[in-house]
């Protein structure tokens, strides 16, 4: 698989997770432009909350497609594989952002001491 194809999958999944806008049926929804450009004023907490909500939706879609694949009701196994990969990559991204946020908080606390 070419690197461009992998970048396309991970970039789209990350964008959806942070925008919090996914399509419930396929996990391939469009990003809401107003949500991505105009935060609600809560900043990092709102963005992280939206990312967790998007992650939960991706994981739910992945589980649904995996169940369909196991029961034989899925026409294309690639859909289940892509959904599982999107959920995994998005989980890794959200965890990395959370860890960076905690590291930044700890660094600020060290500066105050």
Buried (B, 14 or more C-beta within 10 A) or exposed (E): EEEEEEEEBBEBBBBBBBBBBBEEEEBBBEBEEEBBEEEEEEEEEBBBEBBBBBBBBBBBBBBBBBEBBEEEEBEEEEBBBBBBBBBBBBBEBBEEBEEEEEEEEEEEEEEEE
